[in-house]
Structure formats: structure tokens, C-alpha cells
Amino acid sequence: MPLGDPGGGAFEYTVEGLPETLFMVTVPCRKLADSVRFYEGVLMFEKVFEGKGSAILRRADLRMLLKECSTFGVDTGIYLGVSDPYDFHRRFIDEGLSIVREPERTAIGVSCSFKDPDGNIINIVEMKARILDDLEV
């Protein structure tokens, strides 16, 4: 609920202060060192911070917080954008990743899914895709 103008005048918000991008995602992990090694080695992320039981990795504008916890092996709901999901699919086959879903056209574009070493499901989607309303996600 808007507070209004402190001077007593009428005031209406437009877009000031609203979110503009997804800043970071969190991925739970069993053993931080193993997860960092995977995301750096396979997905070419760069570790920019490491603290007790957590690390922040970055690739382009994406930041990922890896956090040791007792609950892992979840469907993260995270979709990483790539220029070509088929190229990524070939790459993760070569890397020996566990494929959850082969590339397929969905309502959000061509997407596929894989599991990281902790069993977390990570999704891949083509960045140039446009949202369709006649296909299932």
C-alpha cells in the first residue's frame, strides 16, 4: 500500500523500486567442494566468494549460491538460459551428466533438464525463446 507524499500531496507509484532481474539463485549441496568443482569444471562458473558452508559462483550475469545443507536432490525450478539447448545437451552427454529430460519444445521454448552431482534438477532453456500459450511447460 503506498504511503503517499510525506508533504500531504497525492502520490502514485509507477515502477520505482520494483524488481528488474533475478539476482541470484540458491542450490543446496551435500559437500561444498564437490559442488564447486562441478559448477566450475563442467558449467564454467567462476567462484567469486567462499565462506563457511557456502560459495557464490558467477557466469556472465548469473550468480549462484551453493549452500551446504541436509536437504538436497530437489527440483530447483531453476532454468539456465543457453543459446542452444541441443548444443548443451550434447555437451552434458559428453560430460556424463544424468539427463532428466531430453530437449523438447515447451511453452517456454526448447528446454531440457539434468541432475547435478547432488541430484538437484537444473533446467536449461533457449534464451531467445518466446513464451507460447498453447504448449505445456
Residue pairs with C-beta under 8 A, 6 or more apart in sequence:
2 11
2 12
2 13
4 10
4 11
5 11
21 61
23 63
24 56
24 63
24 64
24 65
25 62
25 63
25 64
25 65
25 76
25 78
26 64
26 65
26 66
26 67
27 35
27 64
27 65
27 66
27 67
27 76
27 78
27 116
27 118
27 120
27 122
28 67
28 68
28 69
28 71
28 72
28 74
28 118
28 120
29 35
29 66
29 67
29 68
29 69
29 72
29 116
29 118
29 120
30 68
30 72
30 118
31 68
32 50
32 53
32 54
32 55
32 66
32 68
34 117
34 118
35 55
35 66
35 116
35 117
35 118
36 47
36 50
36 55
36 57
36 66
38 116
38 117
39 45
39 57
39 64
39 66
39 116
40 46
40 47
40 57
42 92
42 95
42 97
43 59
44 59
45 57
45 58
45 59
45 64
46 57
46 58
46 59
47 55
47 56
47 57
48 56
48 57
48 58
48 63
49 55
49 56
50 56
53 67
53 68
54 65
54 66
54 67
54 68
55 65
55 66
56 63
56 64
56 65
56 66
57 63
57 64
57 66
58 64
62 80
72 118
72 119
72 120
73 118
73 119
73 120
74 119
74 120
74 121
75 120
75 121
76 120
76 121
76 122
76 123
77 123
78 122
78 123
79 108
79 111
79 123
79 124
79 125
80 122
80 123
80 124
80 125
81 124
81 125
81 126
81 127
82 88
82 124
82 125
82 126
82 127
83 126
83 127
83 128
84 126
85 103
85 109
85 110
85 111
85 112
85 124
85 125
85 126
86 103
86 110
88 112
88 124
89 99
89 102
89 103
89 112
89 124
92 99
92 114
93 99
97 114
97 115
97 116
98 114
98 115
99 112
99 113
99 114
100 112
100 113
100 114
100 115
100 121
101 111
101 112
101 113
101 123
102 112
103 110
103 111
103 112
104 110
104 111
104 112
105 135
106 125
106 135
106 136
106 137
107 131
107 132
107 133
107 134
107 135
107 136
107 137
108 125
108 129
108 131
108 132
108 137
109 125
109 126
109 128
109 129
109 130
109 131
110 125
110 126
110 129
111 123
111 124
111 125
111 126
112 123
112 124
113 121
113 122
113 123
113 124
114 121
114 122
114 124
115 121
115 122
116 122
